[in-house]
Amino acid sequence: MVKVNGKNYLIPFILITSLFFLWGFAHSLLDVLNKHFQNVLHVSKSQSGLVQAAVYGGYFLAAIPAGLFMKKYGFKKGILLGLAFVAVGSLLFVPATKIQAFWSFLVPLFIIACGLAGLETAANPYTTVLGPEEGAERRINLSQSFNAIGWIIGPLVGSAIILSTTKESGDQFSALAIPYLGLAAFVLLVGFFFFKIKLPEVSGHEDHGHIVEDVHTPLETRSLFSNSHFVLAIVAQFFYVASQTGINSFFINYVTESIPSISDQKAGYILAFGGMGMFFIGRLSGSFVMGLFKPNKLLSLYAMINILLMGLVVAGLGWASVVALFLSYFFMSIMFPTIFALGIKDLGAQTKRAASFIVMSIVGGAICPMLMGYIADTYNMRIGFIIPLIGFAVIAYYGIAGYKVKFKS
């Protein structure tokens, strides 16, 4: 799976996969912060969406510069730069807990996001070329399985350390720095290994498992945006990240409002074990299921199932809707990596640039939580879940027809 022409890419693959865990952990902490800031800083649901806006806005602004940096200096230096940003942003949580203002937390989150944008811009396409072309979707889904482990651990750590704090404001603020100090330590350790170990540099594109120099194929001479499968991948990824981020952001709100006997901390554990646990199982199984079914067919099937599940969530049926909410994580699990792999398919030397644009599309995560929060503040929380329902409909279309690579004359 990661060995081609006698060259073994296992060690680089393991290192790259560690990055998937890193940003899964960093992202899942946001879902705890969202509710915590509502409690401590007394911000509204729509205002708490600024947490995601800061992060996904950082992705949007940093993705293209990250792609240009890697085009000039290579994947390895791009990864090291991204790790440096994450470490600095994590350490800035310490002074933020002293300032105790909403903006003081948004700034380090934005810096962390800029670093994560670089890591994702590098890691997602890198996994697709560390082995045979036909296994690209399976490799990226396998790496994303470890991303899902980070998504499980994040809410567990956040719920145990942050949501379990006492009513004393000092304790609640100081607790915020602990997970991020741990994140900074992990990032510095991973950065050390990346600095010491030589990584194979991908210059150009991968042709049936062979890493070769840049060449100009007929497809590559056309404008990148003339490739409809790539353009529609940006649209699909925008709606996927919008949907996932919206669900994550208000999972705890939805559960506590649907079942009043459940506390914020217990809802956080349900998110970790129920939602993110299903997400992990879906990611892990997805890399193997794709060996039996075409990736686009699996993508469209999972999207259609999630449309039905979101319908149950909007209906507000108590425990039945809560179960439907965390089951949706299983069917979301393969969407991001599959859309990504289908979107950069056959783009050759334009792959790095295309990856930057697809990473930029996750700006959808900056918009959806604020929109869902506004709907929740105006009407109620369950009505806000109409937004991810619409997002899954767009993804279903991409899996049915939008993924097809078309050559313009």
C-alpha positions in Angstrom: 0.0 0.0 0.0 2.9 2.4 0.7 5.6 0.5 -1.3 6.3 1.2 -4.9 9.2 0.0 -7.2 11.1 -1.3 -4.2 10.8 2.0 -2.3 9.2 1.8 1.1 7.3 4.9 2.1 6.0 3.5 5.5 8.0 5.9 7.8 7.0 9.0 5.8 3.4 7.7 5.8 3.5 7.3 9.6 4.9 10.8 10.2 2.3 12.3 7.9 -0.5 10.4 9.5 0.6 11.8 12.9 -0.4 15.3 11.5 -3.9 14.0 10.9 -4.2 13.1 14.6 -2.9 16.6 15.5 -5.4 18.7 13.7 -8.3 16.3 14.7 -7.5 17.0 18.3 -7.1 20.7 17.8 -10.4 21.0 15.9 -12.4 18.9 18.4 -11.4 21.1 21.3 -13.3 23.9 19.5 -16.6 22.2 20.2 -16.0 22.3 23.9 -14.8 25.9 23.7 -18.0 26.9 21.9 -20.2 25.9 24.9 -17.6 27.0 27.5 -17.5 30.5 26.2 -21.3 30.7 26.2 -21.2 29.7 29.9 -18.2 31.8 31.1 -18.3 34.9 28.8 -22.1 34.8 28.4 -21.9 35.1 24.6 -24.9 34.1 22.5 -24.9 31.1 20.3 -24.4 33.2 17.2 -21.5 35.0 18.9 -19.9 31.7 20.0 -19.7 30.9 16.3 -16.9 33.3 16.1 -14.7 30.6 17.5 -15.1 28.6 14.3 -15.0 31.8 12.2 -11.5 32.6 13.6 -10.3 29.1 12.9 -11.8 28.5 9.4 -11.1 32.1 8.5 -7.4 31.4 9.2 -7.6 28.4 6.9 -9.1 30.5 4.2 -6.4 33.2 4.4 -3.4 30.8 4.9 -4.2 28.0 2.4 -2.9 29.7 -0.8 0.3 31.2 0.8 0.9 27.7 2.3 0.6 26.1 -1.2 2.9 28.7 -2.7 5.5 28.2 0.0 5.5 24.5 -0.5 5.7 24.9 -4.3 8.9 26.9 -3.8 10.4 25.1 -0.8 8.8 21.7 -0.7 6.5 19.7 1.5 8.9 19.2 4.4 9.7 22.9 5.0 6.0 23.6 4.6 5.1 21.1 7.3 7.8 22.5 9.7 6.4 26.0 9.2 2.9 24.9 9.9 4.0 23.1 13.1 5.7 26.3 14.2 2.5 28.3 13.8 0.5 25.7 15.8 3.1 25.7 18.6 3.1 29.5 18.9 -0.7 29.8 18.8 -1.0 27.1 21.5 1.4 28.8 23.8 -0.4 32.1 23.4 -3.3 30.6 25.3 -1.4 31.2 28.5 -1.5 35.0 28.3 -5.1 34.8 27.0 -6.2 33.2 30.2 -4.8 36.2 32.1 -6.5 38.8 29.8 -9.8 36.9 30.0 -11.4 38.6 27.0 -13.1 36.8 24.1 -10.8 38.3 21.5 -7.7 37.2 23.4 -8.7 33.5 22.7 -9.7 34.2 19.1 -6.2 35.5 18.2 -4.3 32.3 19.2 -7.0 30.2 17.6 -6.5 32.1 14.3 -2.7 31.5 14.5 -3.2 27.8 15.2 -5.5 27.7 12.2 -2.9 29.2 9.9 -0.5 26.5 10.9 -3.1 23.7 10.4 -3.9 25.1 7.0 -0.3 24.5 5.9 -0.3 21.0 7.4 -3.5 20.0 5.7 -2.4 21.5 2.4 0.7 19.3 2.6 -0.6 16.1 4.2 -3.7 15.4 2.2 -2.1 15.3 -1.3 1.1 13.8 0.1 -0.7 10.6 1.3 -2.2 10.1 -2.1 1.2 9.8 -3.8 2.9 7.6 -1.3 1.9 4.4 -3.1 0.0 3.2 -6.2 -2.5 5.5 -7.8 -5.4 3.0 -7.4 -5.0 3.1 -3.6 -5.0 6.9 -3.2 -8.5 7.1 -1.7 -7.8 4.2 0.6 -4.5 5.7 1.9 -6.0 9.1 2.7 -9.0 7.5 4.5 -6.6 5.3 6.5 -4.7 8.4 7.6 -7.9 10.2 8.3 -8.8 7.3 10.7 -6.1 8.7 13.0 -7.6 12.1 12.5 -10.8 10.6 14.0 -8.9 9.4 17.0 -7.9 13.0 17.6 -11.5 14.0 17.3 -12.4 11.5 20.1 -9.6 12.5 22.5 -10.2 16.3 22.1 -13.8 16.3 23.5 -12.7 13.9 26.3 -9.8 16.1 27.4 -11.9 19.3 27.0 -14.9 17.9 28.9 -12.7 16.5 31.7 -10.5 19.6 32.1 -12.6 22.6 30.9 -16.3 21.8 31.3 -15.7 20.2 34.7 -14.3 23.4 36.2 -16.0 25.1 39.1 -18.1 28.2 38.9 -15.1 30.3 39.9 -14.1 32.4 36.9 -10.4 32.1 37.6 -10.5 28.3 37.5 -12.6 28.2 34.4 -10.2 30.5 32.5 -6.9 28.9 33.7 -8.2 25.4 32.7 -8.3 26.6 29.1 -4.5 26.7 28.8 -3.9 23.1 29.9 -5.0 21.2 26.8 -3.1 23.8 24.6 0.1 23.4 26.5 -0.1 19.7 25.9 -0.8 20.4 22.2 2.3 22.6 22.0 4.5 19.8 23.6 3.2 17.3 21.1 3.7 19.6 18.1 7.3 20.3 19.2 8.0 16.6 19.5 6.5 15.8 16.0 8.5 18.8 14.6 11.7 17.3 15.9 11.2 14.0 14.1 10.2 15.8 10.9 13.4 17.9 11.1 15.6 14.8 11.6 14.0 12.3 9.2 14.4 12.7 5.4 11.2 12.8 3.5 10.8 11.9 -0.2 10.0 15.2 -2.0 7.2 15.0 -4.5 8.0 17.3 -7.5 5.3 17.2 -10.0 2.8 14.3 -10.0 2.4 10.7 -9.4 1.9 8.4 -12.3 0.8 4.9 -11.4 2.8 4.9 -8.2 6.0 6.5 -9.7 7.0 9.9 -8.4 8.2 11.7 -11.5 9.2 15.2 -12.5 6.8 17.9 -13.7 5.6 17.3 -17.2 2.9 19.1 -19.2 0.0 16.9 -20.2 -3.0 18.2 -22.2 -5.0 18.4 -19.0 -2.3 20.4 -17.2 -2.1 23.0 -20.0 -5.7 24.0 -19.4 -6.8 26.3 -16.7 -7.1 24.5 -13.4 -10.7 25.9 -13.0 -11.7 24.4 -16.4 -11.8 21.0 -14.6 -15.4 20.7 -13.4 -14.6 17.8 -11.0 -12.1 20.1 -9.2 -14.4 23.1 -9.1 -17.4 21.1 -7.8 -15.0 19.5 -5.2 -14.5 23.0 -3.8 -18.2 23.5 -3.6 -18.8 20.1 -2.1 -16.0 20.5 0.4 -17.4 23.9 1.4 -20.8 22.4 2.3 -19.2 19.4 4.0 -17.1 21.4 6.3 -20.0 23.8 6.9 -22.2 20.9 7.8 -19.7 19.0 10.0 -18.6 22.2 11.8 -22.2 23.3 12.5 -23.0 19.8 13.9 -19.9 19.8 16.1 -20.4 23.3 17.3 -23.9 22.8 18.6 -23.9 19.1 19.5 -23.7 19.9 23.2 -26.3 22.6 22.9 -28.7 20.2 21.1 -28.2 17.3 23.5 -28.7 19.4 26.7 -31.7 21.2 25.2 -33.3 17.9 24.0 -32.6 16.0 27.2 -32.5 18.6 30.0 -31.2 16.0 32.6 -27.9 15.8 30.7 -25.2 18.3 31.8 -22.7 20.0 29.5 -19.9 17.7 30.7 -21.9 14.5 30.1 -23.0 15.9 26.7 -19.3 16.4 25.9 -18.6 12.7 26.7 -21.5 11.7 24.5 -19.9 13.8 21.7 -16.6 12.0 22.3 -17.8 8.4 22.6 -21.0 8.6 20.6 -20.3 11.1 17.8 -16.6 10.9 17.5 -16.5 7.2 18.2 -18.8 6.6 15.3 -16.7 9.0 13.2 -13.6 6.9 14.0 -15.4 3.6 13.2 -16.6 5.1 9.9 -13.1 6.3 9.0 -11.4 3.1 9.9 -13.9 0.9 8.0 -14.1 3.4 5.1 -10.5 2.7 4.0 -11.4 -1.0 3.6 -14.9 -0.6 2.2 -13.5 1.5 -0.6 -11.6 -1.7 -1.7 -15.1 -3.1 -2.5 -17.1 -0.1 -3.7 -16.2 2.9 -5.8 -15.5 6.0 -3.6 -18.0 8.2 -5.3 -20.8 5.7 -4.8 -20.0 5.3 -1.1 -19.9 9.1 -0.8 -23.3 9.6 -2.4 -24.9 6.8 -0.3 -23.5 8.2 3.0 -24.7 11.7 2.1 -28.2 10.5 1.4 -28.4 8.6 4.7 -27.3 11.8 6.5 -30.1 13.8 4.8 -32.5 11.4 6.4 -30.8 11.6 9.8 -30.8 15.4 9.8 -34.5 15.2 9.1 -34.9 13.3 12.4 -32.7 15.8 14.2 -34.8 18.7 13.0 -38.0 16.9 14.0 -36.9 17.0 17.7 -37.9 13.5 18.9 -35.9 13.5 22.1 -33.5 10.5 22.4 -34.3 9.3 18.9 -33.0 12.6 17.5 -29.9 12.5 19.7 -29.1 9.0 18.5 -29.7 10.2 14.9 -27.3 13.1 15.5 -24.4 11.0 16.7 -25.1 8.3 14.0 -24.6 11.0 11.4 -20.9 11.1 12.4 -20.4 7.6 11.0 -21.7 8.7 7.6 -19.7 12.0 7.6 -16.5 10.1 8.3 -15.3 9.4 4.7 -16.6 12.6 3.1 -13.7 15.1 3.5 -10.9 12.7 2.3 -13.0 11.2 -0.4 -14.0 14.6 -1.8 -10.4 15.8 -1.6 -9.1 12.7 -3.4 -11.7 12.9 -6.1 -11.2 16.6 -6.5 -7.4 16.4 -7.2 -7.7 13.3 -9.4 -5.7 13.5 -12.7 -4.4 17.1 -12.0 -0.8 16.1 -12.2 1.6 19.0 -11.6 -1.3 21.2 -10.6 -2.1 19.0 -7.6 -0.4 21.3 -5.0 -2.2 24.3 -6.2 -5.5 22.5 -6.4 -5.0 21.2 -2.8 -4.6 24.8 -1.6 -8.0 25.8 -3.2 -9.8 22.8 -1.7 -8.3 23.5 1.7 -9.5 27.1 1.3 -13.1 25.8 0.8 -13.3 24.9 4.4 -14.1 28.5 5.0 -17.7 27.1 5.1 -16.9 26.2 8.7 -16.6 29.9 9.5 -20.0 30.7 8.1 -22.3 27.8 9.2 -22.0 28.0 13.0 -22.8 31.7 13.0 -25.8 31.0 10.7 -27.0 28.1 12.8 -26.5 30.1 16.0 -28.6 32.9 14.6 -31.4 30.5 13.7 -31.1 29.0 17.2 -31.2 32.4 18.9 -34.2 33.4 16.7 -36.2 30.2 16.7 -34.7 27.1 18.3 -31.6 24.9 18.1 -33.2 22.0 16.2 -34.3 24.2 13.3 -30.7 25.3 12.8 -29.9 21.8 11.7 -31.6 22.4 8.4 -28.3 23.9 7.3 -26.3 20.7 7.4 -29.2 18.9 5.8 -28.9 21.1 2.8 -25.1 20.6 2.8 -25.5 16.8 2.6 -27.8 17.2 -0.4 -25.0 19.1 -2.3 -22.5 16.3 -1.4 -24.9 13.6 -2.6 -25.0 15.4 -6.0 -21.2 15.5 -6.2 -20.9 11.7 -5.5 -23.5 11.0 -8.1 -22.4 13.2 -11.0 -20.1 16.1 -10.0 -17.0 13.9 -9.4 -16.6 12.9 -13.1 -13.4 14.1 -14.7 -14.3 15.8 -18.0 -12.0 17.0 -20.7 -12.9 20.2 -22.5 -12.2 20.5 -26.2 
